[in-house]
């Protein structure tokens, strides 16, 4: 057992050789490395699988022994200051490692096919391997400064992966936006770390918890200063987990490849903020105002993310706002002190949302066949529909993830979300009402996405006739140009859909032409490896390959059965205890105000609460089914509230219409936060920067340059005086004496 814990130190670095070896191989043997590039993917998956197996064994050992292992070694010692590094193995660490490795393996397998036609294939897996290394290092860190080190590495990897397609301006802007926004929170995190080091003299978690708790209980610390430091620590979690008001980077981060969205922006990196608060909860729980602030930020984020997801026409942005709202649930649970419930929802949501993102990637991969690689086309819900017949496995997988996120039993998120809603009534009735309302809205917008994607007719069209007006929609390749000529050159197939008096002609040409199954390779050859990565050729939306479907099916199993860890069982003492609570017992015991873990389970109360939460979710599903039932006559009906407003506008008063369109405008404009930040932050900062630049160049540099010019002029004048002739010196001397005498004589005359 002791040796098992000692060798656990290799877990964070088990994937590190992959990016190093790829870099060296590309430098020494570039052609051979590219020819054998799938070998590196296999190596990454194999090493990550070893980490998963090892962490699973550790979790089983902790479940049986309920122990925590800590290993520390000094890196540098200077007088009283000692910087230490180490690794901490406890239930929270083991759960996060298993979560990172399982989702990471599925995403790596999925990415092999999804990125197979991209020229940055190897670069993508280098970034992925380094990100997994950084994330594993973060969750196994034993102190705050080590967490901050890996925290920054995770942010760097996120920046690189969001801007993976850096030639696209939107991707370049998105990665810069994510980087700058996260730097705001990271600066606060660094200040908070330094503040608590000044208070306690240590950065180790055990020392921090013990010293701060004693200082607070004995009133030996400035409560305001301690609360300020805790707020600064919380700022780092706000930025990383996309909480209000630093949430604006998350929807733009969808510009990266879809596997990145599944791994980083659904299951792992965005959960780092939740992990940090969970790790520091024994420290924060003695500061009640901070706990209330965490709960408040969580409920605001929950409400904001839910409302902003209502009108998204981009499938990935809709899922991004859904992620934001679910992270709000977790932060709200932590603010209530529900440690176990927050981690339970973190686990169930990670698998469900990873499944949804991989499902959306399968849909986008299919849509690229028709519209080319253009996110505003291949990711647009307006151009989808009817894919249930073309991609039945993806449809079933996406439906399972949707039902889970809506809170339908017996799927994973039902168990965790139901517990959060139950605890919210004990914490604050107002917050509970908001949480229940957002649960209904979650079911509404998730089924909206599902219905617009898979039900009805397929809505992609390149030419539409409406009376005498003709409209055309052309695809935009990643490396090509927009326009009809470019489309004709890039695609061997031009699909035609003519809508005339609500009667549709056959969608496809009678004589089908063959196109490549991935739009990213239609304009520029991304690699020159012969017969590598070839796939079937289609000219209509189709099901993805098996290497993409396999991870989705595995995640379906996780989504179906992960809730079992929260279902109680009867132990020999007659008490009912779920697996998750037993595993988390050592971590929960660190909380100074921990609740009793071993308690009886009231099944009547559980069924009552579950009936209430399922009824709320069912209402949202029914409303979405009514508003977004398959429409076969007009494409405009796919915009949020449009069909609803048109059908009942005569029955609503003017105020009602204003409210409906106000909600639509609020959601479609992303809450106007980007406009606000641009007007009141970006422009103000730019103005002050220009003022400082003017002051620096004109005033500071002007004074320095003025002295230089004066010195130059004086020197130029004096060089003519110092010519070396004695007669000139005597002349100047006599003139000076003469001027002096004249001045003195004039003064005597006037006196």
Protein Blocks (a to p, Z undefined) as FASTA:
>chain_A
ZZmmmmmmmmmmmmmmmmmmmmmmmmmmmmlmmmmmmmmmmmmmmmmmmmmmmmmmmmmm
mmmnopaddddddfbdchjbccdddddddfklmmmmmmmmmmmmmmmmmmmmmmmmpckl
mmmmmmmmmmmmmmmmmmmpcbfklmmmmmmmmmmmmmmmmmmmmmbmklmmmmmmmmmm
mmmmmmmmmmmmmmmmmmnopabfklmmmmmmmmmmnopacfklmmmmmmmmmmmmmmmn
opafklmmmmmmmmpcfklmmmmmmmmmmmmmmmmmmmmmmmmmmmmklmmmmmmmmmmm
mmmmmmmmmmccbfklmmmmmmmmmmmmmmmmmmnopamlmmmmmmmmmmmmmmmmmmmm
mmmmmmmmmnopafklmmpmklggjklmmmmmlmmmmmmmmmmmnopafbfklmmmmmmm
mmmmmmomklmmmmmmmmmmmmmmmmmmmmmmmgcjdfbdfbdcehjbccddddddfklc
cdjklmmmmpcbdcddddeehiacdfbdfbdcdddfbfklmmbcfbfcehihiacddfbd
cdddfklmmmmmmmmmmmmmmmmmmpccddfkopacdfklmmmmmmmmmpmkbccfbdcd
dfklmmmmmmmmmmmmmmmmmmmmmmmgccfkbmklmpghklmmmmmmmmpcfklmmmmm
mmmmmmmnnoommmmmmmmmmmmmmmmmmmmmmmmmmmmmmmmmmmmmmmmmmmmmmmmm
mnopaklmmmmmmmmmmmmmmmmmmmmmmZZ
